[in-house]
Amino acid sequence: MPHLITTLGPKRQNELGRILPHEHVFVDLRTWDQPGYGEADPDDVARLMAPEIARAAAHGVTAIVEPSGVGVGLRADILLAVSRATDMPIVVPTGVYREPWMPPWVHEATETALRDWMIGELTGEIADTGVQAGWIKVSAGDEGITPAEAKLLRAAGAAAAATGATVGSHTARGRVALEQLAILTNAGASPTQFIWIHTQMEPDTAIHHEFAAQGGWIEYDCIGEPGSDARYVALIGQAIAAGFARQLLISHDRGWYDPAQSGGGAPRPYTYLFETFLPILAAAGIPDTSIEAIMRENPFRAFSR
């Protein structure tokens, strides 16, 4: 039976409600060589983020997918502490962000070693934290895929094929996303195992649909940015009209505790979708049943294995 792998153990669909597929709890966007990179007290993170998670839970959120991998401050131990403090399951990734955030060991590792590392975290635990990785997060540069990013992507595709895990990539350009999809499938993964994160950054909607037509997931995930509601309503409506309702994910890309800021900074709430955007979507004619399927069923199918 399919299940979502979380910090609080595997969860079946009947145990879950709404799922936010792209929200951050802890992120450090400095590069790995900066002083203090990725350092924070788990209790401090929990104190700052618990109220935001509680507000999301009050709107029916039952799990959060954390997209911060190696290179942007992945701390599975902190995510576990926050999850336990809030009773919120968090889906934690393995994988590595793009250059120049890639640490040296990724450049030095072979493709096989990277594949085996990811499989180990997907089937065992992340760095002796007791947290099993639930998916694979990668990225690619806006101008194209570098050799190191391609090596990592091939390894991710092989790891996905071996474990059934999903691969998601922060990718701004549609043609790059299509190239990534080809690399992943050549490595043995199914197109249904690939999520194009930040699809909305590509201005050509035809490429969104071309990608989805090949079987991949499209994710519109910066909902709540000032003045963007009408565009997101149009993107979602067009995707549904084109027949891609079951391959669509929506989220905020908000949060988070930032160790580069004093006290972790000021987190942005995870509630705009529920308080503002979903009512706008309903008023635009999207049925409530479709909206709830996008918020509940789609994220579960996208990330479960």
ABEGO torsion letter per residue (X at the ends): XBBBBBAAEBBBAAABBBBBABBBABBBABBAABBGBGBBBAAAAAAAAAAAAAAAAAAGBABBBBABBBGAGBBAAAAAAAAAAAGBBBBBBBEBBBOAABBAAAAABBAAAAAAAAAAAAABBBGGAGBBBABBBBBBBAAEBBAAAAAAAAAAAAAAAAAGBBBBBBBABAAAAAAAAAAAAAAGBBAAABBBBGAAABABAAAAAAAAAAGBBBBBAABGBBGAAAAAAAAAAAAAAAGAAAABBBBAGBOBBBAABBGGEBBBBAAAAAAAAAAAAAAAGBBAAAAAAAAAAAAAAAABX
